[in-house]
Amino acid sequence: MKKTFQPFIVAKAEEMINFMRNDYDIFENLGIKSTEHTKERLCDILTERFINGEYNEDDDIVDLFPNDKLLMSFLAEMATKSDIDNLIDKGLVGSLDDENGRDYYFMTEKGKECVRQMNMKK
């Protein structure tokens, strides 16, 4: 993780990851190989909710996402990040971080050539 979080935030994020992994096989079902980004995003969400008074150290992890829409949005974000990471691993997409740590993605020359080849087959 690039950021530093409160220990209880990290512990809650890890608990949530273990819950999703062990009870529902979510990461395997979505094809997510690494949970590092998931952990960082959960820590961001937990920190924001803690600061806003919407979540505290004693709350159960299942209360992190108070409705299905928020959970589904989070899972979609994690699956998308996993797909992008796979494209990066294949050399089809590259990424850069700005000074705020935000990722920016771009098509590599290899990726552009792959798209050209796919378009020629149409």
Residue frames as qw, qx, qy, qz and C-alpha x, y, z in Angstrom:
[[0.000, 0.888, 0.459, 0.000, 0.00, 0.00, 0.00],
 [0.406, 0.504, -0.008, 0.763, 1.20, 3.50, -0.82],
 [0.296, -0.687, 0.047, -0.662, -0.59, 5.17, 2.11],
 [0.216, 0.059, -0.816, 0.533, -0.36, 4.75, 5.87],
 [0.544, -0.485, -0.379, -0.570, -3.57, 3.92, 7.72],
 [0.497, -0.497, 0.471, -0.533, -4.58, 3.52, 11.34],
 [0.002, -0.225, 0.973, -0.043, -3.90, -0.04, 12.56],
 [0.452, 0.278, 0.731, -0.430, -7.57, -0.74, 13.31],
 [0.575, 0.597, -0.097, -0.551, -8.46, 0.37, 9.76],
 [0.315, 0.468, -0.796, -0.219, -5.93, -2.06, 8.27],
 [0.186, -0.038, 0.945, -0.266, -7.18, -4.84, 10.56],
 [0.560, 0.435, 0.447, -0.546, -10.81, -4.22, 9.51],
 [0.531, 0.597, -0.384, -0.463, -9.82, -4.20, 5.82],
 [0.157, 0.338, -0.927, -0.044, -7.96, -7.50, 6.25],
 [0.365, 0.153, 0.812, -0.429, -10.94, -8.96, 8.09],
 [0.610, 0.539, 0.133, -0.565, -13.24, -7.91, 5.25],
 [0.418, 0.540, -0.657, -0.319, -10.90, -9.41, 2.63],
 [0.039, -0.161, 0.976, -0.144, -10.75, -12.70, 4.55],
 [0.498, 0.329, 0.590, -0.544, -14.53, -12.70, 4.88],
 [0.615, 0.589, -0.138, -0.506, -14.98, -12.15, 1.13],
 [0.313, 0.486, -0.801, -0.157, -12.31, -14.72, 0.28],
 [0.040, -0.117, 0.963, -0.241, -13.19, -17.48, 2.73],
 [0.412, 0.329, 0.669, -0.524, -16.97, -17.19, 2.89],
 [0.591, 0.661, 0.243, -0.394, -17.80, -16.29, -0.71],
 [0.682, 0.025, 0.504, 0.529, -14.74, -16.93, -2.91],
 [0.286, 0.899, 0.186, -0.274, -15.33, -13.45, -4.33],
 [0.073, -0.755, 0.488, 0.433, -11.77, -12.89, -5.51],
 [0.363, -0.087, 0.874, 0.312, -11.55, -16.22, -7.29],
 [0.412, 0.611, 0.674, -0.050, -15.01, -15.77, -8.85],
 [0.238, 0.940, 0.064, -0.238, -14.08, -12.31, -10.15],
 [0.817, 0.410, -0.021, 0.405, -10.62, -13.39, -11.30],
 [0.105, -0.931, 0.249, -0.247, -8.85, -11.07, -8.87],
 [0.820, 0.176, -0.430, 0.334, -5.32, -12.37, -8.31],
 [0.386, 0.087, -0.447, 0.802, -3.98, -9.78, -5.87],
 [0.296, -0.782, -0.548, -0.019, -5.91, -8.21, -3.02],
 [0.445, -0.196, -0.162, 0.858, -3.43, -5.37, -2.42],
 [0.077, -0.253, -0.256, -0.930, -5.53, -2.80, -4.31],
 [0.521, -0.546, -0.579, -0.309, -8.68, -4.13, -2.63],
 [0.587, -0.451, -0.448, 0.501, -7.06, -3.67, 0.76],
 [0.245, -0.063, -0.023, 0.967, -6.03, -0.10, -0.03],
 [0.267, -0.371, -0.420, -0.784, -9.51, 0.81, -1.33],
 [0.590, -0.559, -0.582, -0.031, -11.15, -0.75, 1.73],
 [0.492, -0.338, -0.319, 0.736, -8.81, 1.27, 3.95],
 [0.029, 0.146, 0.185, 0.971, -9.74, 4.44, 2.03],
 [0.451, -0.476, -0.528, -0.540, -13.46, 3.68, 2.44],
 [0.629, -0.495, -0.540, 0.261, -13.11, 2.77, 6.11],
 [0.375, -0.164, -0.188, 0.893, -11.08, 5.92, 6.83],
 [0.141, -0.264, -0.285, -0.911, -13.60, 8.16, 5.08],
 [0.569, -0.514, -0.547, -0.337, -16.55, 6.53, 6.84],
 [0.603, -0.384, -0.471, 0.517, -14.71, 6.75, 10.20],
 [0.211, -0.017, -0.055, 0.976, -13.94, 10.45, 9.72],
 [0.327, -0.302, -0.351, -0.824, -17.58, 11.10, 8.76],
 [0.392, -0.165, 0.615, -0.664, -18.78, 9.27, 11.89],
 [0.797, 0.135, -0.229, -0.543, -20.43, 6.52, 9.84],
 [0.910, 0.049, -0.402, 0.085, -18.22, 3.66, 11.04],
 [0.297, -0.792, 0.461, -0.270, -16.20, 2.97, 14.18],
 [0.122, 0.476, -0.866, 0.092, -13.72, 0.46, 15.48],
 [0.391, -0.019, 0.829, -0.399, -16.40, -1.67, 17.16],
 [0.705, 0.374, -0.003, -0.602, -18.68, -1.97, 14.10],
 [0.787, 0.055, 0.607, 0.090, -19.04, -5.29, 12.34],
 [0.210, -0.277, 0.598, 0.722, -17.40, -5.57, 8.92],
 [0.203, 0.464, 0.810, 0.295, -20.73, -6.44, 7.29],
 [0.016, 0.867, 0.382, -0.319, -21.85, -2.88, 8.15],
 [0.336, -0.367, 0.333, 0.801, -19.14, -1.41, 5.92],
 [0.118, -0.080, -0.597, -0.790, -21.45, -1.57, 2.90],
 [0.344, 0.178, 0.583, -0.714, -24.91, -0.65, 4.21],
 [0.735, 0.437, 0.237, -0.462, -26.64, -1.62, 0.96],
 [0.819, 0.151, 0.497, 0.244, -26.15, -3.97, -1.97],
 [0.487, 0.858, 0.083, 0.141, -25.65, -1.11, -4.44],
 [0.139, -0.892, 0.429, -0.026, -22.52, 0.10, -2.63],
 [0.691, -0.318, 0.639, 0.111, -21.14, -3.43, -2.36],
 [0.764, 0.462, 0.416, 0.173, -21.79, -4.16, -6.04],
 [0.289, 0.946, -0.117, 0.094, -20.14, -0.88, -7.03],
 [0.378, -0.735, 0.562, 0.033, -17.08, -1.77, -4.94],
 [0.767, -0.043, 0.625, 0.137, -16.85, -5.27, -6.43],
 [0.649, 0.714, 0.227, 0.134, -17.17, -3.89, -9.96],
 [0.051, 0.941, -0.331, 0.040, -14.32, -1.47, -9.25],
 [0.555, -0.516, 0.649, 0.069, -12.14, -4.31, -7.93],
 [0.792, 0.274, 0.526, 0.143, -12.88, -6.52, -10.97],
 [0.463, 0.880, 0.030, 0.098, -12.10, -3.63, -13.33],
 [0.185, -0.850, 0.493, 0.010, -8.80, -2.94, -11.56],
 [0.715, -0.214, 0.656, 0.110, -7.92, -6.64, -11.84],
 [0.728, 0.570, 0.355, 0.137, -8.67, -6.60, -15.58],
 [0.228, 0.950, -0.199, 0.072, -6.50, -3.51, -16.06],
 [0.452, -0.656, 0.602, 0.055, -3.67, -5.15, -14.11],
 [0.799, 0.115, 0.572, 0.144, -3.94, -8.18, -16.42],
 [0.570, 0.795, 0.141, 0.151, -3.69, -5.92, -19.48],
 [0.088, -0.909, 0.406, -0.030, -0.65, -4.22, -17.95],
 [0.677, -0.367, 0.631, 0.094, 0.95, -7.62, -17.30],
 [0.758, 0.381, 0.486, 0.208, 0.43, -8.49, -20.98],
 [0.373, -0.243, 0.277, 0.852, 1.98, -5.20, -22.07],
 [0.169, 0.589, 0.641, 0.463, -1.20, -3.94, -23.76],
 [0.208, -0.913, -0.200, -0.287, -1.79, -1.07, -21.33],
 [0.501, 0.161, -0.412, 0.744, 0.61, 1.11, -19.36],
 [0.362, -0.848, -0.385, -0.042, 0.06, 3.34, -16.35],
 [0.334, 0.382, -0.279, 0.815, 1.50, 6.45, -14.76],
 [0.381, -0.669, -0.546, 0.330, 0.93, 7.96, -11.32],
 [0.118, 0.814, 0.042, 0.568, 0.48, 11.67, -10.85],
 [0.171, 0.412, -0.533, 0.719, 1.82, 13.64, -7.89],
 [0.589, -0.300, 0.278, -0.697, -1.34, 12.76, -5.92],
 [0.305, -0.176, 0.930, -0.102, -0.86, 9.02, -6.48],
 [0.715, 0.417, 0.296, -0.476, -3.75, 8.76, -8.94],
 [0.530, -0.052, 0.746, 0.399, -3.28, 6.20, -11.71],
 [0.505, 0.626, -0.118, -0.582, -3.62, 7.12, -15.37],
 [0.712, 0.033, 0.680, 0.171, -3.80, 4.39, -17.98],
 [0.380, 0.673, -0.317, -0.550, -2.86, 4.44, -21.65],
 [0.946, 0.290, 0.143, -0.031, -2.67, 2.03, -24.55],
 [0.465, -0.535, 0.538, 0.456, 0.87, 0.87, -25.30],
 [0.327, 0.492, -0.572, -0.569, 2.18, 0.41, -28.84],
 [0.020, 0.025, -0.997, -0.063, 1.64, -3.33, -28.40],
 [0.271, 0.460, 0.706, -0.466, -1.95, -2.64, -27.33],
 [0.380, 0.618, -0.090, -0.682, -2.55, -0.33, -30.29],
 [0.227, 0.335, -0.816, -0.413, -1.21, -2.98, -32.66],
 [0.118, 0.181, 0.961, -0.172, -3.48, -5.58, -31.08],
 [0.366, 0.586, 0.417, -0.590, -6.51, -3.31, -31.63],
 [0.333, 0.559, -0.442, -0.618, -5.45, -2.70, -35.25],
 [0.090, 0.149, -0.964, -0.202, -5.21, -6.45, -35.81],
 [0.228, 0.378, 0.825, -0.352, -8.65, -7.04, -34.27],
 [0.374, 0.634, 0.123, -0.665, -10.17, -4.29, -36.44],
 [0.240, 0.440, -0.684, -0.530, -8.65, -5.84, -39.58],
 [0.043, 0.054, 0.998, 0.015, -10.38, -9.15, -38.81],
 [0.379, 0.438, 0.513, -0.633, -13.84, -7.54, -38.81]]
